[in-house]
Amino acid sequence: MRRADRLFQIVQYLRGGRLVTAAQLADRLEVTTRTVYRDVADLIGSGVPIEGEAGVGYLMRDGYDLPPLMFTKDEIVALVAGARMIRAWGGAEMGRAAEEALVKIESVLPDEARLRAARVKIDAFSVFAMDEAMRMLVDRLEAACDQQIKLALGYSDAEGEVTQRDIRPLGLLFWGRTWTLAAYCEKRQDFRMFRLDRMDHVEERGPFKDEKGKTYRDFFARKRPEM
């Protein structure tokens, strides 16, 4: 669950003046109590009228409503343009989700902001090989990165030689025409980037946990100067 969604859920659970403990919130949200303490402190700091303390419980008096969703004009342009780009070049589920997100956002925008969203003159079209199979692969690899699932795949290098790789998928990178997967390669014992259009028979190999020197942050620390 994204942190923004988690904060929203905490507010919902505390509505109505009921005392709710951090342990109960942690159980519902599937996080640690320490995470709940931090999230509640951030909500209080942002002005949400939550009462209580760690070890006792929290409550929120009746009458509090979340503030309406507001964006600046520049933020609206960025959201609309980004959604259209994902629709053109992203995964199949990503594209549908981007469209649905825009509908939800527009439904809560004031009239002037909604009209600004409709006037955005930025569009994107896929003229490259983004067929349905490639779009589904993008979705599948994004899910593997998010859920930290090891993958086994066949991979063709620039000369067409195919090798078998066991990798830890870390993140997807789009270069304006080609998608690549940033990963930690178990065979090479190092970070590698794999072009999606050179992959074959991708298979899941079970979960992995972050290890020092093998994370997405470590990848960028190493590769950013080259990129």
Disulfide bonds with the S-S distance in Angstrom:
none
